Amino acid sequence: MSSAAPAIEVLTSPEATTMHYGDKVLWTYHHDSVEGKPYFHPLNTSSEDRLSELRPKGHPWHRGLWLSWKYINGVNYWEENPATGQSDGFTRLLKTERSIDDSQQVTIEQQLDYAPAPDGAALLLETRRLVIAPPDSSGNYHIDWSSEFHAAAAIELGRTPVLGEPNGKGYGGYAGLSIRLNKSSVGGTFLTGDGALDAEGIQNISAEWVSFSTEEGASILMMEHPESFRSPTKWYVAPMMPYYSPAILFDAPHSMAAGESLSLRYRIVISPKPIPAVKATAAFHDWTTPATQHRSCNN
C-alpha cells in the first residue's frame, strides 16, 4: 500500500511566497520592494536536497535563482556595494500580485523597472509572470518564467566584454536569468543535448537546455523557449562556483530604441533524481509543443 503524497501548502506575506511540501520548505520567492531584485531561495527538491545558494562569499549579489541586467547605458545593475547591498543602477519592484489555484499552483505577476538612480526616471520596464507548479507524482516541479521588457528610452544592454573583444575577459558575457548553486554541489555534472560539459566550464555553448545534477543525484534543468530573445543563446557555465545562465548578451550587447520590446521565456525543472539527456530533450519538446506545453518533466 503506497503512502499518501505529502500535503502542499502555500504561505504568503507581503515580502515572500513559500511552498511547503509536507513539513519541508520546497521553495521561497522573495519579493520585498525595499530589497529590489526578487529571487528564489531556497530551491529545494521534494526530497530536501538544497540546490540554491544565497549571497556566497565573494559574490554577495548572487541570489539563488534571479534575473539581473549587467549594464544599462554603462551603469552597473549587477554587482552590489557590500555595505549597502545596492548596485549603482536600481532594480525597482513596483507591484506583486499572486493567485493560487486548487492544485496549489502559484502564479505571481510583477511590475519592475530599472533606473540609474533611486528616484530617477525608468529606462526599462519589466512585466514578469511566474507560474510554479506543485510536485508531480515523481516529485518533480517546475517554474515557468516569462519577462517582457519595454524600453522607456534609448538604451544599450551591456555586459563585461568577452575574449577577443577590447578589454575582453574570460569571465565576460553574463547577464539575465541565473542560478547560483549550493556550494556543496561542486563536482556535479552539467549536461546538454550534446553531452556533459568539462570541469573547466564552457562560456559560449549554444543549447536549448542545460541541466545540472549533484553527485547525490538531485538535478535542475533550465530550458529556453524558442520564442525567447536570441534563442538559442549562448550559456555561461562556471562549474567551480557552481553557476550557470542563458547569457543572452554573450555574443553582443543589445540596443533598444524607446518603445521597443524583448521577451525572455524559460522553464526550470527541479527533480530529486538525475534527468538524463533523452528525458531533458523530451521535456523541452513537450514544453515547446503548444498542445502539451503545460506538462512537467517526469522521470
PLY file of the C-alpha trace (Angstrom):
ply
format ascii 1.0
element vertex 299
property float x
property float y
property float z
element edge 298
property int vertex1
property int vertex2
end_header
0.00 0.00 0.00
1.55 3.29 -1.08
1.76 6.18 1.37
-0.19 9.37 0.73
1.59 12.20 -1.03
2.80 14.97 1.29
0.37 17.85 1.80
1.14 21.05 -0.12
0.62 24.44 1.49
1.46 27.91 0.19
2.24 30.61 2.75
2.24 34.27 1.78
3.39 37.58 3.20
3.97 40.98 1.59
7.69 40.13 1.30
7.68 36.46 0.24
5.78 33.44 -1.05
6.70 29.94 0.19
5.54 26.45 -0.76
5.65 23.74 1.90
5.72 20.08 0.88
4.74 18.15 3.95
6.87 19.62 6.74
9.58 20.84 4.31
10.11 24.17 2.59
10.16 23.44 -1.13
10.88 26.97 -2.32
10.60 30.61 -1.31
10.29 33.54 -3.72
11.43 36.76 -2.04
9.72 39.92 -3.33
10.42 42.66 -0.84
10.12 46.01 -2.64
12.69 47.51 -0.26
15.27 44.89 -1.28
14.60 45.32 -5.00
15.70 42.30 -7.04
13.28 39.39 -6.41
14.75 35.88 -6.18
14.09 32.23 -5.34
15.94 30.82 -2.33
15.88 28.17 -1.15
15.18 25.99 -4.14
14.89 22.50 -2.67
13.95 19.22 -4.25
10.98 17.29 -2.91
13.49 15.05 -1.09
15.05 18.04 0.71
18.19 18.48 -1.41
19.21 22.15 -1.39
20.08 23.36 -4.91
20.43 27.14 -4.50
22.95 29.34 -2.72
22.31 32.86 -1.39
24.90 35.64 -1.32
28.06 33.47 -1.21
31.34 34.98 -0.10
32.96 36.88 -2.97
29.67 37.19 -4.88
27.09 38.53 -2.41
24.94 39.76 -5.32
24.25 36.15 -6.38
20.71 35.47 -5.15
19.72 31.85 -5.71
17.64 31.94 -8.91
17.27 35.54 -10.03
17.34 37.87 -13.02
19.58 40.91 -13.32
20.97 43.00 -16.12
24.70 43.73 -16.03
24.91 47.22 -17.56
22.21 49.55 -18.85
23.75 52.53 -20.62
27.04 51.74 -18.89
25.61 51.72 -15.35
26.12 48.52 -13.33
22.91 46.82 -12.17
24.63 43.53 -11.20
27.37 43.90 -8.57
26.31 45.46 -5.28
28.11 47.58 -2.73
28.78 45.22 0.21
27.98 47.98 2.70
24.61 48.95 1.23
23.60 45.83 -0.73
22.73 48.13 -3.63
24.04 48.33 -7.19
24.86 51.60 -8.92
21.75 51.01 -11.04
18.42 50.36 -9.31
16.10 47.43 -9.96
12.78 48.64 -8.52
9.95 46.26 -7.68
6.73 48.21 -8.13
3.93 45.67 -7.78
3.37 42.00 -6.93
0.11 40.08 -7.37
-0.42 36.38 -6.56
-3.02 33.73 -7.19
-3.16 30.11 -6.00
-5.40 27.54 -7.67
-6.98 24.42 -6.16
-3.92 22.29 -7.00
-1.69 24.83 -5.17
-0.15 26.04 -8.43
1.10 29.56 -7.77
1.02 32.42 -10.28
2.99 35.57 -9.46
2.73 38.68 -11.65
5.04 41.62 -11.10
5.91 45.04 -12.44
9.53 46.20 -12.18
11.58 48.99 -13.65
15.25 49.86 -13.99
16.67 53.32 -13.30
20.15 54.83 -12.80
19.11 56.48 -9.51
16.65 55.53 -6.74
14.28 58.34 -7.71
15.35 58.57 -11.36
13.24 58.11 -14.46
12.89 54.49 -15.56
14.91 53.45 -18.60
13.46 49.94 -18.88
10.13 48.43 -17.74
9.55 44.75 -16.99
6.36 42.70 -16.73
7.23 39.37 -15.06
5.00 36.31 -14.80
5.96 33.22 -12.81
3.91 30.03 -12.70
5.16 27.48 -10.16
3.60 24.03 -10.38
3.33 21.75 -7.33
5.32 18.49 -7.35
4.01 15.75 -9.63
3.90 12.01 -8.87
7.68 11.78 -9.45
8.41 14.59 -7.00
9.39 16.98 -9.81
8.13 20.53 -10.02
8.78 23.40 -12.41
8.86 27.17 -12.65
7.71 28.88 -15.84
9.42 32.29 -16.04
8.32 34.94 -18.55
9.66 38.52 -18.63
8.60 41.18 -21.12
10.86 44.24 -21.31
9.91 47.62 -22.81
12.42 50.40 -23.35
11.22 53.73 -21.93
14.21 55.47 -23.53
17.02 54.62 -25.92
19.23 52.12 -24.09
22.07 49.65 -24.53
22.04 46.42 -22.55
25.70 45.60 -21.98
27.99 43.08 -20.35
31.65 42.54 -19.48
33.47 42.12 -22.82
34.38 38.56 -23.82
37.75 37.29 -25.01
38.56 38.56 -28.49
37.00 41.96 -27.80
38.83 45.04 -26.44
39.41 44.53 -22.70
37.83 41.09 -23.04
37.73 38.77 -20.02
37.45 35.03 -19.72
34.54 35.64 -17.36
32.77 38.09 -19.67
29.38 37.78 -21.32
26.92 37.07 -18.50
23.59 38.84 -17.89
19.97 37.78 -17.44
18.41 34.83 -15.63
20.95 33.00 -13.49
21.24 30.37 -10.78
23.94 30.16 -8.14
24.03 26.58 -6.98
24.70 25.25 -3.49
28.44 25.39 -2.81
28.38 21.79 -1.56
27.36 20.64 -5.06
30.77 21.41 -6.64
31.72 18.26 -8.53
28.28 17.76 -10.02
27.65 17.37 -13.75
26.49 19.93 -16.29
24.76 18.35 -19.27
23.46 19.47 -22.67
21.94 17.53 -25.53
25.48 17.11 -26.88
26.82 15.55 -23.69
28.48 16.55 -20.40
30.49 19.75 -20.16
34.09 19.56 -18.99
35.07 20.57 -15.49
36.51 23.91 -16.58
33.19 25.07 -17.99
32.30 26.42 -21.39
31.09 30.02 -21.51
29.86 30.11 -25.11
27.93 26.92 -25.74
24.70 27.28 -27.70
21.96 24.99 -26.38
18.20 24.69 -25.95
18.68 23.48 -22.40
21.38 22.88 -19.78
20.95 20.71 -16.69
22.97 20.25 -13.53
22.99 17.12 -11.36
24.64 16.86 -7.97
26.80 13.87 -7.11
23.90 12.67 -4.95
21.56 12.82 -7.95
19.35 15.89 -7.41
19.03 17.97 -10.55
17.87 21.23 -12.05
17.06 21.63 -15.74
16.83 25.08 -17.33
15.21 25.34 -20.76
14.98 28.36 -23.05
11.88 28.69 -25.23
12.47 29.12 -28.99
10.43 32.35 -28.86
12.76 33.84 -26.24
15.11 36.68 -27.25
18.11 35.44 -29.26
17.17 31.79 -28.75
19.14 29.58 -28.73
21.53 31.85 -26.86
24.96 31.08 -25.50
25.19 29.67 -21.98
27.63 30.77 -19.31
28.69 27.83 -17.13
31.05 28.08 -14.15
31.38 24.60 -12.57
33.64 25.67 -9.73
31.07 28.06 -8.25
28.76 26.33 -9.43
26.73 28.81 -11.52
25.03 28.87 -14.89
22.93 31.13 -17.05
21.50 31.54 -20.55
23.78 34.51 -21.33
21.58 36.39 -23.79
24.17 39.16 -24.32
27.18 36.86 -24.72
27.52 37.40 -28.48
26.93 41.15 -28.34
25.31 43.96 -26.35
21.79 44.88 -27.45
20.48 48.36 -28.24
16.80 49.25 -27.94
15.06 52.37 -29.16
12.37 53.90 -26.95
9.22 51.82 -27.33
10.98 48.63 -28.42
10.47 45.36 -26.54
12.07 41.97 -25.98
10.79 38.82 -24.29
12.51 36.14 -22.22
10.87 32.79 -21.56
12.23 29.84 -19.56
11.15 26.68 -17.76
13.15 25.46 -14.76
12.55 21.85 -13.64
13.66 20.72 -10.17
13.97 16.97 -9.62
15.11 14.71 -6.77
16.68 12.41 -9.41
19.09 12.90 -12.34
17.40 13.96 -15.57
19.07 12.06 -18.44
19.65 13.89 -21.71
16.94 11.93 -23.51
14.37 12.97 -20.90
15.56 16.57 -20.84
15.20 16.75 -24.63
11.76 15.17 -24.42
10.76 17.66 -21.71
11.95 20.54 -23.91
9.89 19.38 -26.89
6.93 18.62 -24.64
7.04 22.16 -23.24
7.51 23.90 -26.58
4.77 21.95 -28.39
1.64 24.12 -28.00
-0.79 21.28 -27.24
1.39 19.92 -24.42
3.29 22.95 -23.16
1.92 22.66 -19.61
3.31 19.17 -18.90
6.15 18.66 -16.47
9.27 16.52 -16.74
8.53 13.01 -15.42
11.36 10.64 -14.57
0 1
1 2
2 3
3 4
4 5
5 6
6 7
7 8
8 9
9 10
10 11
11 12
12 13
13 14
14 15
15 16
16 17
17 18
18 19
19 20
20 21
21 22
22 23
23 24
24 25
25 26
26 27
27 28
28 29
29 30
30 31
31 32
32 33
33 34
34 35
35 36
36 37
37 38
38 39
39 40
40 41
41 42
42 43
43 44
44 45
45 46
46 47
47 48
48 49
49 50
50 51
51 52
52 53
53 54
54 55
55 56
56 57
57 58
58 59
59 60
60 61
61 62
62 63
63 64
64 65
65 66
66 67
67 68
68 69
69 70
70 71
71 72
72 73
73 74
74 75
75 76
76 77
77 78
78 79
79 80
80 81
81 82
82 83
83 84
84 85
85 86
86 87
87 88
88 89
89 90
90 91
91 92
92 93
93 94
94 95
95 96
96 97
97 98
98 99
99 100
100 101
101 102
102 103
103 104
104 105
105 106
106 107
107 108
108 109
109 110
110 111
111 112
112 113
113 114
114 115
115 116
116 117
117 118
118 119
119 120
120 121
121 122
122 123
123 124
124 125
125 126
126 127
127 128
128 129
129 130
130 131
131 132
132 133
133 134
134 135
135 136
136 137
137 138
138 139
139 140
140 141
141 142
142 143
143 144
144 145
145 146
146 147
147 148
148 149
149 150
150 151
151 152
152 153
153 154
154 155
155 156
156 157
157 158
158 159
159 160
160 161
161 162
162 163
163 164
164 165
165 166
166 167
167 168
168 169
169 170
170 171
171 172
172 173
173 174
174 175
175 176
176 177
177 178
178 179
179 180
180 181
181 182
182 183
183 184
184 185
185 186
186 187
187 188
188 189
189 190
190 191
191 192
192 193
193 194
194 195
195 196
196 197
197 198
198 199
199 200
200 201
201 202
202 203
203 204
204 205
205 206
206 207
207 208
208 209
209 210
210 211
211 212
212 213
213 214
214 215
215 216
216 217
217 218
218 219
219 220
220 221
221 222
222 223
223 224
224 225
225 226
226 227
227 228
228 229
229 230
230 231
231 232
232 233
233 234
234 235
235 236
236 237
237 238
238 239
239 240
240 241
241 242
242 243
243 244
244 245
245 246
246 247
247 248
248 249
249 250
250 251
251 252
252 253
253 254
254 255
255 256
256 257
257 258
258 259
259 260
260 261
261 262
262 263
263 264
264 265
265 266
266 267
267 268
268 269
269 270
270 271
271 272
272 273
273 274
274 275
275 276
276 277
277 278
278 279
279 280
280 281
281 282
282 283
283 284
284 285
285 286
286 287
287 288
288 289
289 290
290 291
291 292
292 293
293 294
294 295
295 296
296 297
297 298
